[in-house]
Amino acid sequence: MKLLTMKIRIATVELAQALYRVLGITEKRTTTPIFSHVLLKAQSPDRLSVYATDSEIGMAGEYQADVQLPGAVAIPARQLYD
């Protein structure tokens, strides 16, 4: 089995700002666990895209980052923010 990885460098302040903006969407109690996650996509050489939704409201943003290996991951927003 091959494990796919994503490798980025981003300022802590930049990532914290991105996550803070989506926490209001992802923190609602939900029966669908994926809605508590944030999607991080690194496809551009200098941008990290951040997405969150609760199926009614969605939010997306782009943040300055050094993308060394492109990829994407969905991770619990609160856990990553903390």
C-alpha positions as CSV (number, residue, x, y, z in Angstrom):
1,M,0.0,0.0,0.0
2,K,1.4,3.4,-1.0
3,L,0.8,6.3,1.4
4,L,0.1,9.6,-0.2
5,T,1.5,12.7,1.5
6,M,1.2,16.4,1.3
7,K,4.1,18.6,2.4
8,I,3.7,22.3,3.0
9,R,5.2,25.1,5.1
10,I,2.9,27.8,6.4
11,A,3.2,30.4,9.0
12,T,1.5,29.5,12.3
13,V,-0.4,32.8,12.3
14,E,-1.6,32.1,8.7
15,L,-2.9,28.6,9.5
16,A,-4.5,29.7,12.8
17,Q,-6.3,32.5,11.0
18,A,-7.6,30.1,8.3
19,L,-8.8,27.6,10.9
20,Y,-10.4,30.3,13.2
21,R,-12.5,31.4,10.3
22,V,-14.0,28.0,9.7
23,L,-14.5,26.9,13.3
24,G,-18.0,28.4,13.5
25,I,-19.1,26.2,10.7
26,T,-17.4,23.0,11.8
27,E,-18.2,23.1,15.5
28,K,-21.9,22.6,15.2
29,R,-23.1,19.3,16.5
30,T,-23.7,17.0,13.6
31,T,-24.6,13.4,12.9
32,T,-22.2,13.5,9.9
33,P,-18.7,13.5,11.2
34,I,-17.1,14.8,8.0
35,F,-18.8,18.2,8.7
36,S,-16.5,18.7,11.7
37,H,-13.5,18.5,9.4
38,V,-11.7,21.1,7.3
39,L,-10.3,20.3,3.8
40,L,-6.8,21.5,3.2
41,K,-5.8,21.4,-0.5
42,A,-2.3,22.3,-1.6
43,Q,-2.1,22.4,-5.4
44,S,-0.6,25.7,-6.3
45,P,3.1,26.2,-5.5
46,D,2.4,29.1,-3.1
47,R,-1.2,28.7,-1.9
48,L,-3.1,26.5,0.6
49,S,-6.9,26.3,0.0
50,V,-9.1,25.7,3.0
51,Y,-12.7,24.6,2.8
52,A,-15.4,23.8,5.3
53,T,-19.1,23.2,5.1
54,D,-22.1,22.1,7.2
55,S,-24.2,21.3,4.1
56,E,-26.0,24.7,4.4
57,I,-23.1,27.1,4.7
58,G,-19.7,26.8,3.2
59,M,-16.5,28.7,3.4
60,A,-13.4,28.7,1.3
61,G,-10.2,30.7,1.6
62,E,-6.6,30.8,0.2
63,Y,-3.6,31.4,2.3
64,Q,0.1,31.9,1.5
65,A,2.1,28.7,1.9
66,D,5.2,27.0,0.5
67,V,3.8,23.8,-1.2
68,Q,6.6,21.3,-1.4
69,L,4.5,18.3,-2.3
70,P,0.9,18.9,-3.5
71,G,-2.0,17.0,-2.0
72,A,-5.2,17.3,0.1
73,V,-6.4,16.1,3.5
74,A,-9.6,16.4,5.5
75,I,-8.8,16.7,9.2
76,P,-10.9,17.6,12.3
77,A,-10.8,21.4,12.5
78,R,-10.9,21.8,16.3
79,Q,-8.2,19.3,16.8
80,L,-5.9,21.0,14.3
81,Y,-6.6,24.4,15.7
82,D,-5.9,23.4,19.2
